[in-house]
């Protein structure tokens, strides 16, 4: 019976892969490869039948050139387009064999293995960290200079996919990767584009390597990349812009003619938005990186109708996920500072598209959509008009339970902005389990989630009524709030103290409930008054100032704290703030705190005045009558009039 008839069934073809006859194995390889090309069902069927380990075994053990070529081609076909295929070839241990075969003397073997490796590293399942084990990184760097262009290109592409962390970037740079990739810029167009791709990955969010690239070869390397932004190939222009945008975003020092180069890149990227394929899909994200943290460039982009052009993609029925993510990031950056851009975007009626993006299956799209809403919600006007509905709040609340931490972090940031103003959004939190969700995230092991959750709670409590405050504290509890104020992460501490500042603003009766005598909460705040980080200590001072506005009990608690700290340290925390020359805001709040302690509406004003005088507060205030800050001078004058209204005089200026 002919071989083709024997191996017609898939089971027989898989058996044929282990045949002792080279011709039979080669025929089985070709048949399997041809059947799975473009056919996901067949591919999954052969994976279940165990074909992949047998194909990899041929690649690992055979020496016959046609068998090596066909087995590498079959590996590439299995890895193309399906996660199951990539997982199957990786589980079969194909990686070291493909790397070894890249050095095969036969051109066709090397090229086919290079294509298979490229397919694997197109997938997010690619073992990127594995490439830094053993001598694999050194091997890839050697292959950059391979005589075979396909091998060199794949080596650069794999390096580009592997640089996901700063540790990876540094390891590659330490091995000489930066210079090796720069050398490839003089190669053919395919080699040049692969090198630009890898250079973009190396410099992304890396200030040190960006500065190194700027200075490399006396600036000639950077000049080579700048010239490529005007090259005829759209992909070359895009990748060169990507490199330069990364360098500009990561490196504050900049480079010569950077403003002119950025202006040119802006025009180029605007044109690349409409190019079909990869270029058009990646261009919005590069545009976002280009204008990030650069208000002048954002204005220029707005003048060139960038908001309208990007919004057009939002309004389309179908947009590739990568492109949609880039569009949302671009709009987020363009609207981050400019009120006019926010107005223009909302007038284009994109609210429905933004809500749809919040429930998109792609994590990157959801993160970018949250960021875009955060930018739009920085406008009080928008919070009270275009964003003053439930349509954003409910999907944002759903994202707080998203399995992806990056989505949760960005959703928390958006929620924090949305609930800040006097909007109906706060009512939604009362009607749903929004408060519970925020408190659960405030207890997360991930400090970024804790910080953003506490920040959102802080904003929820800003100018909130007593009902909202009681709802939050009933679930949060004083004990948990104390833990957050003492959190190991300073950023969490700052937001927790600021939350308490909002909480104790207003109703003295409510304040009594959370600050009883000897309160652990009061003790936690006292410790933060001497925190060396001014962002935290000033928030603690604001808490004391708010307490000093309250009842006689609260005023006495604050004064007792001042006197205790003086007794323990010779200088009270109040005197420390009064003498702080680094930040006039600290001095203003400290003087206002004294003024609140001496509020004439209180019964104990005379006693507090005497104790403050004995503590040297009046003497310190008299030294501040000529303070460089006008606000400080104004409040000092008011307080000194409380001490000795009949004799206080101030020099005229």
Order of alpha helices (4+ residues) and beta strands (2+ residues): alpha-alpha-alpha-alpha-alpha-alpha-alpha-alpha-alpha-alpha-alpha-alpha-alpha-alpha-alpha-alpha-alpha-alpha-alpha-alpha-alpha-alpha-alpha-alpha-alpha-alpha-alpha-alpha-alpha-alpha-alpha-alpha-alpha-alpha-alpha-alpha-alpha-alpha-alpha-alpha-alpha-alpha-alpha
